[in-house]
Amino acid sequence: MVLQYDPRQCLPSSAELPDSDDTPVDNELQNLIPNLLDSILAMAWPQRVDWFFGVDMGIYYDPDQPAIVPDGFLSLGVERFIGEDGRLSYVFWEEDNIPPVLALEVVSKTYGGEYERKKTIYANLGIRYYAVYLPNQRSRRKRQPLEVYALENGTYQQLDGNPVWLPEIGLGLGRERGTYLGREREWLYWFNQDGDRLLIPEERVEQEKDRAEQEKARAERLAEKLKALGVDPNSI
């Protein structure tokens, strides 16, 4: 009898690993911005189940190393939903060793190596795009508000533009002023290939409300015209 050895059976599962580094964020934008990007994708890709967007979630790439915890990350080619409770963390050996296609860091008031140490780690993991957003540019004046890098031959090269088109994702990532959860400021958004910003949930609700009101007004105008012609609208 030949026994089949699967080395993955010896690796810890996501249930056995810490789900974050337990480091509290010192800027609420570190959660708000990734959550906004996630919610936009949920509306833009309602039928797709081959993607996952993690927010403040640990990424385990080596069982002997602690997790790296980006503020947000996007993976393609993986299951969107894992059970009713979802993922506890993103574990490479449970995701067919598929690295995220995008990692996002929102620079906090406590500098965390976003431009050096973390960039090196993400490059070594093979993450195609790395984005660093600086909410308060006055804190680091030599940096652009949004820097997006693409992995080329093992090294990140900075991309130009706002938004920046990301072919592997099929969307652009950029910054624009807007209102989210009642707060007006600059946010990060997804954009289509024509450079148009995708709607956020509140805007989609408002759009549907406007459409319903327009349909109601159109029906009322038609009813008035029929009445003027002596036709009962209810008979049609």
C-alpha positions as CSV (number, residue, x, y, z in Angstrom):
1,M,0.0,0.0,0.0
2,V,1.5,3.3,-1.1
3,L,0.6,6.3,1.2
4,Q,0.0,9.6,-0.5
5,Y,1.7,12.5,1.3
6,D,0.2,15.9,1.0
7,P,2.5,18.5,2.7
8,R,-0.4,20.9,3.0
9,Q,-2.0,18.6,5.6
10,C,0.9,19.6,7.9
11,L,0.4,23.3,7.5
12,P,-1.7,25.3,10.0
13,S,-5.2,26.2,8.8
14,S,-6.7,29.6,8.9
15,A,-8.7,28.7,12.0
16,E,-5.4,28.0,13.8
17,L,-3.7,31.3,12.8
18,P,-4.3,34.8,14.2
19,D,-6.6,36.7,11.8
20,S,-4.7,40.0,12.1
21,D,-1.6,41.4,13.8
22,D,-3.8,43.0,16.5
23,T,-2.4,46.4,15.7
24,P,-5.2,49.0,16.0
25,V,-5.5,51.5,13.2
26,D,-4.7,55.1,14.2
27,N,-6.7,56.6,11.3
28,E,-10.3,55.5,10.5
29,L,-9.6,56.1,6.8
30,Q,-7.5,52.9,6.9
31,N,-10.8,51.0,7.2
32,L,-13.2,53.4,5.5
33,I,-11.3,53.6,2.2
34,P,-10.8,49.8,1.6
35,N,-14.4,49.2,2.7
36,L,-15.6,51.7,0.1
37,L,-13.6,50.0,-2.7
38,D,-15.0,46.6,-1.6
39,S,-18.6,47.9,-1.7
40,I,-18.1,49.4,-5.2
41,L,-16.8,46.1,-6.5
42,A,-19.7,44.2,-5.0
43,M,-22.0,46.3,-7.1
44,A,-19.8,46.3,-10.2
45,W,-19.3,42.5,-10.2
46,P,-22.6,41.2,-8.8
47,Q,-22.5,37.9,-10.7
48,R,-18.8,37.2,-10.2
49,V,-17.8,34.7,-7.5
50,D,-14.1,34.5,-8.5
51,W,-12.8,37.5,-6.4
52,F,-12.2,38.5,-2.8
53,F,-11.4,41.8,-1.2
54,G,-9.9,41.7,2.2
55,V,-9.9,44.6,4.7
56,D,-7.3,44.7,7.6
57,M,-6.9,40.9,7.2
58,G,-3.8,38.9,7.7
59,I,-2.1,37.4,4.7
60,Y,-0.1,34.2,5.5
61,Y,2.5,33.3,2.9
62,D,4.9,31.2,5.0
63,P,3.9,29.1,8.1
64,D,7.1,30.2,9.8
65,Q,6.5,33.9,9.3
66,P,3.9,36.3,10.8
67,A,1.1,37.5,8.6
68,I,1.4,40.7,6.6
69,V,-1.7,42.9,7.1
70,P,-2.4,45.4,4.3
71,D,-5.2,47.8,4.8
72,G,-6.9,46.3,1.8
73,F,-6.1,43.7,-0.9
74,L,-7.9,42.2,-3.9
75,S,-7.5,38.6,-5.1
76,L,-8.8,37.2,-8.4
77,G,-9.4,33.6,-9.3
78,V,-10.3,32.6,-5.7
79,E,-13.7,31.8,-4.1
80,R,-15.4,35.0,-3.0
81,F,-17.3,33.3,-0.2
82,I,-15.9,30.6,2.1
83,G,-18.7,29.2,4.3
84,E,-21.2,31.3,6.1
85,D,-18.7,33.0,8.3
86,G,-16.2,33.9,5.6
87,R,-12.4,33.9,5.8
88,L,-10.6,34.4,9.1
89,S,-7.4,35.3,7.1
90,Y,-6.0,34.8,3.7
91,V,-3.7,31.8,3.7
92,F,-1.7,31.1,0.6
93,W,-1.7,27.3,0.9
94,E,-5.5,27.4,1.3
95,E,-5.9,29.6,-1.8
96,D,-4.0,27.5,-4.3
97,N,-1.0,29.8,-3.6
98,I,-2.7,32.6,-5.5
99,P,-1.3,35.9,-4.4
100,P,-3.5,39.0,-4.3
101,V,-3.4,41.0,-7.5
102,L,-3.5,44.3,-5.5
103,A,-2.4,45.4,-2.1
104,L,-3.4,48.8,-0.7
105,E,-1.8,50.7,2.2
106,V,-3.3,53.9,3.6
107,V,-0.5,55.9,5.3
108,S,-1.3,56.6,8.9
109,K,0.1,59.2,11.3
110,T,2.4,56.5,12.6
111,Y,4.6,55.7,9.7
112,G,4.7,52.0,9.0
113,G,7.2,51.4,6.3
114,E,4.7,51.6,3.5
115,Y,7.2,53.0,1.0
116,E,10.1,50.6,1.8
117,R,9.6,47.5,4.0
118,K,6.1,46.6,3.0
119,K,6.7,47.3,-0.7
120,T,9.6,44.8,-0.6
121,I,7.5,42.1,1.0
122,Y,4.6,42.6,-1.5
123,A,7.1,42.4,-4.4
124,N,8.5,39.2,-3.0
125,L,5.0,37.7,-2.8
126,G,4.4,38.4,-6.4
127,I,1.6,40.9,-5.9
128,R,1.1,42.6,-9.2
129,Y,0.0,46.0,-8.1
130,Y,0.8,48.0,-4.9
131,A,-1.0,51.2,-4.1
132,V,0.0,53.6,-1.3
133,Y,-2.5,56.4,-0.4
134,L,-1.4,59.4,1.6
135,P,-4.5,61.1,3.0
136,N,-2.6,64.0,4.4
137,Q,0.1,65.0,2.0
138,R,1.5,67.6,4.3
139,S,3.0,64.8,6.4
140,R,5.2,63.7,3.6
141,R,5.4,66.4,1.0
142,K,7.8,64.6,-1.3
143,R,5.2,61.9,-1.9
144,Q,2.3,61.9,-4.3
145,P,-1.2,61.5,-2.7
146,L,-1.6,58.2,-4.5
147,E,1.3,56.1,-5.8
148,V,0.5,52.9,-7.7
149,Y,3.3,50.5,-8.6
150,A,3.3,47.6,-11.0
151,L,5.6,44.6,-10.5
152,E,8.1,44.3,-13.4
153,N,10.9,41.7,-13.3
154,G,10.6,41.5,-9.5
155,T,10.7,45.2,-8.9
156,Y,7.9,47.7,-8.5
157,Q,7.8,50.5,-11.1
158,Q,5.6,53.5,-10.4
159,L,2.7,54.1,-12.8
160,D,1.5,57.5,-13.9
161,G,-2.1,58.9,-14.2
162,N,-5.2,59.4,-12.2
163,P,-6.9,57.1,-12.4
164,V,-4.3,54.4,-13.1
165,W,-5.6,51.7,-15.4
166,L,-4.9,48.1,-14.1
167,P,-5.4,45.7,-17.0
168,E,-5.4,42.5,-14.9
169,I,-8.2,43.8,-12.9
170,G,-10.1,45.5,-15.7
171,L,-10.6,48.7,-13.7
172,G,-8.7,51.9,-12.9
173,L,-7.9,53.1,-9.4
174,G,-7.9,56.8,-8.7
175,R,-8.7,59.5,-6.3
176,E,-11.5,62.1,-6.5
177,R,-13.5,64.3,-4.1
178,G,-16.9,62.9,-3.1
179,T,-19.2,62.0,-0.2
180,Y,-19.2,58.7,1.5
181,L,-21.1,58.0,4.7
182,G,-21.9,61.7,4.9
183,R,-18.3,62.7,4.8
184,E,-17.0,64.9,2.0
185,R,-13.4,64.6,1.2
186,E,-11.1,62.9,-1.3
187,W,-11.6,59.2,-1.6
188,L,-10.2,56.3,-3.6
189,Y,-12.6,54.9,-6.3
190,W,-12.7,52.4,-9.1
191,F,-13.0,53.7,-12.6
192,N,-14.0,52.2,-16.0
193,Q,-11.8,52.2,-19.1
194,D,-13.3,55.5,-20.2
195,G,-12.2,57.1,-17.0
196,D,-15.7,57.3,-15.5
197,R,-16.0,56.8,-11.8
198,L,-18.1,53.8,-10.7
199,L,-21.0,54.6,-8.4
200,I,-20.8,54.0,-4.7
201,P,-23.8,52.4,-2.9
202,E,-25.4,55.6,-1.8
203,E,-25.3,57.0,-5.3
204,R,-26.7,53.7,-6.7
205,V,-29.7,54.0,-4.3
206,E,-30.2,57.6,-5.2
207,Q,-30.1,56.7,-8.9
208,E,-32.7,54.0,-8.5
209,K,-34.9,56.4,-6.5
210,D,-34.6,59.0,-9.2
211,R,-35.4,56.5,-11.9
212,A,-38.5,55.3,-10.0
213,E,-39.7,58.9,-9.6
214,Q,-39.2,59.6,-13.3
215,E,-41.2,56.5,-14.2
216,K,-44.0,57.6,-11.8
217,A,-44.0,61.1,-13.3
218,R,-44.1,59.6,-16.8
219,A,-47.1,57.4,-15.9
220,E,-48.9,60.3,-14.4
221,R,-48.4,62.5,-17.6
222,L,-49.7,59.6,-19.7
223,A,-52.7,59.2,-17.5
224,E,-53.5,62.9,-17.9
225,K,-53.2,62.8,-21.7
226,L,-55.6,59.8,-21.8
227,K,-58.1,61.5,-19.6
228,A,-58.0,64.6,-21.9
229,L,-58.8,62.3,-24.8
230,G,-61.7,60.8,-22.8
231,V,-60.0,57.5,-22.2
232,D,-60.0,55.8,-18.9
233,P,-56.3,55.0,-18.0
234,N,-57.4,52.0,-16.0
235,S,-59.0,50.4,-19.1
236,I,-55.6,50.1,-20.8
